[in-house]
């Protein structure tokens, strides 16, 4: 699906591509930045290989804390640790996989293909930049607005960060 920009106001997004793919040099994982075709917010995706311990795991699946993730040092998924613990723990001590990774708005996607991508590493994790406080080009069409536009350089950086975090996961 192509992005319809005709009703958007002018902005930094005018000179940005709607889709970008590359292989992260440090991890070897494929990364994708893809623009939501309706609101215009950018989304980021990282593809992992079949031998990865999180291959075919859904982003919202509840899991016990991964042994190589130190939850005490920094916010997870751009959320405070206290919020994560209070809101996400279940009686069995599991939390959604989405909050393990310190990426903009937490993980919001997992699946066999990244939107707009023809490459297929077999499993993708993704995030989006259309959360409360995020400005997106088409927001005026729906009567809401954010304050910060997350540009393509920001989303590329978040993809690189997510790739490194995923590479660091060695299993449960």
C-alpha positions as CSV (number, residue, x, y, z in Angstrom):
1,X,0.0,0.0,0.0
2,X,1.4,3.4,-0.9
3,X,1.4,6.3,1.4
4,X,-1.1,9.1,0.6
5,X,0.6,12.4,1.5
6,X,-1.8,14.7,-0.3
7,X,-3.6,15.8,2.9
8,X,-0.5,16.2,5.1
9,X,0.9,19.6,6.0
10,X,4.4,20.4,5.0
11,X,7.1,19.2,7.4
12,X,10.4,17.3,7.9
13,X,8.7,14.2,6.5
14,X,8.6,15.8,3.0
15,X,12.2,14.8,2.3
16,X,12.1,11.4,4.0
17,X,11.5,8.1,2.2
18,X,8.5,6.0,3.1
19,X,10.5,2.8,3.2
20,X,14.2,1.9,3.9
21,X,15.9,-1.4,4.4
22,X,19.5,-2.3,5.4
23,X,21.5,-5.0,7.2
24,X,22.8,-3.9,10.6
25,X,26.6,-4.3,10.3
26,X,27.1,-5.2,14.0
27,X,24.4,-7.9,14.3
28,X,23.8,-9.0,10.7
29,X,20.0,-8.6,11.2
30,X,17.9,-7.0,8.6
31,X,16.3,-3.7,9.6
32,X,13.3,-1.9,8.0
33,X,11.8,1.6,8.5
34,X,8.4,1.8,7.0
35,X,5.9,4.7,7.1
36,X,2.3,4.0,8.2
37,X,0.4,4.8,5.0
38,X,-2.5,6.5,6.8
39,X,-1.2,8.7,9.6
40,X,2.4,8.8,8.3
41,X,4.2,7.8,11.5
42,X,7.4,5.8,11.0
43,X,7.7,2.2,12.3
44,X,10.8,0.2,12.8
45,X,11.4,-3.6,12.4
46,X,14.3,-6.0,13.0
47,X,14.3,-9.5,11.5
48,X,15.8,-12.4,13.4
49,X,16.9,-15.9,12.2
50,X,15.4,-19.3,12.9
51,X,18.2,-20.1,15.4
52,X,17.3,-17.1,17.7
53,X,15.7,-18.1,21.0
54,X,12.8,-15.7,20.4
55,X,12.0,-17.0,16.9
56,X,8.2,-17.3,16.4
57,X,7.6,-15.8,19.9
58,X,4.8,-13.2,19.9
59,X,5.7,-9.7,21.2
60,X,2.9,-9.8,23.7
61,X,3.5,-13.3,25.0
62,X,4.1,-13.4,28.8
63,X,7.5,-14.8,29.8
64,X,9.6,-15.2,32.9
65,X,12.3,-12.6,33.0
66,X,15.1,-13.4,30.5
67,X,18.3,-14.2,32.4
68,X,20.3,-11.7,30.4
69,X,18.0,-8.7,30.9
70,X,18.8,-6.6,34.0
71,X,15.5,-4.9,34.8
72,X,16.9,-2.9,37.7
73,X,19.2,-0.6,35.7
74,X,17.0,1.4,33.3
75,X,13.4,1.8,32.0
76,X,12.2,-0.9,29.7
77,X,10.4,0.0,26.6
78,X,10.7,3.6,27.5
79,X,8.6,2.9,30.6
80,X,9.7,3.0,34.3
81,X,10.5,-0.3,36.0
82,X,7.9,0.4,38.7
83,X,5.2,0.9,36.1
84,X,6.3,-2.3,34.3
85,X,6.3,-4.4,37.5
86,X,3.0,-3.0,38.8
87,X,1.0,-3.1,35.6
88,X,2.5,-6.1,33.7
89,X,3.3,-8.8,36.2
90,X,0.9,-11.7,36.4
91,X,0.5,-14.1,39.4
92,X,3.1,-16.5,37.8
93,X,5.7,-13.7,37.6
94,X,5.6,-13.3,33.8
95,X,5.7,-10.1,31.9
96,X,4.9,-9.4,28.2
97,X,8.0,-9.8,26.0
98,X,7.3,-6.3,24.6
99,X,8.6,-4.6,27.7
100,X,11.9,-6.4,27.8
101,X,13.3,-4.2,25.1
102,X,14.2,-0.5,25.5
103,X,12.8,0.7,22.2
104,X,10.4,3.6,21.5
105,X,6.9,2.7,22.8
106,X,7.9,-0.9,23.4
107,X,7.4,-3.7,20.9
108,X,4.1,-3.5,19.1
109,X,4.6,-6.1,16.4
110,X,5.9,-9.6,15.7
111,X,5.3,-11.6,12.6
112,X,6.7,-13.5,9.6
113,X,7.2,-10.3,7.5
114,X,7.9,-6.6,8.0
115,X,5.3,-4.4,6.2
116,X,6.5,-3.3,2.8
117,X,9.5,-5.6,2.8
118,X,10.1,-8.4,0.4
119,X,13.0,-9.8,2.4
120,X,12.2,-12.6,4.8
121,X,14.5,-13.5,7.7
122,X,11.4,-15.5,8.9
123,X,10.5,-13.5,12.1
124,X,10.3,-9.8,12.8
125,X,9.9,-7.6,15.9
126,X,8.7,-4.0,15.4
127,X,7.7,-0.8,17.1
128,X,5.9,2.3,16.0
129,X,6.2,6.1,16.5
130,X,2.5,6.9,16.7
131,X,2.1,6.9,20.5
132,X,0.7,9.6,22.8
133,X,3.1,12.5,22.5
134,X,4.4,11.5,19.0
135,X,3.6,13.9,16.2
136,X,2.6,12.2,12.9
137,X,2.0,14.0,9.5
138,X,-1.7,12.9,9.2
139,X,-2.7,13.5,12.9
140,X,-4.8,16.6,12.0
141,X,-7.1,14.4,10.0
142,X,-8.2,12.6,13.2
143,X,-8.3,15.5,15.6
144,X,-5.4,14.5,17.8
145,X,-1.8,15.7,18.0
146,X,1.5,15.0,19.5
147,X,4.5,17.2,20.1
148,X,7.5,15.3,18.8
149,X,8.0,14.0,15.3
150,X,10.3,10.9,15.4
151,X,12.2,11.3,12.1
152,X,13.9,8.6,10.0
153,X,17.3,9.0,11.8
154,X,15.7,8.5,15.2
155,X,13.8,5.4,13.9
156,X,17.0,4.0,12.3
157,X,18.8,4.5,15.6
158,X,16.0,2.7,17.5
159,X,16.2,-0.2,15.0
160,X,20.0,-0.5,15.5
161,X,19.5,-0.5,19.3
162,X,16.7,-3.1,19.0
163,X,19.0,-5.3,16.8
164,X,21.7,-5.2,19.4
165,X,19.3,-6.0,22.2
166,X,17.9,-8.9,20.3
167,X,21.4,-10.2,19.5
168,X,22.2,-10.1,23.2
169,X,19.3,-12.5,24.1
170,X,20.7,-16.0,24.6
171,X,17.6,-17.7,25.9
172,X,15.4,-18.2,28.9
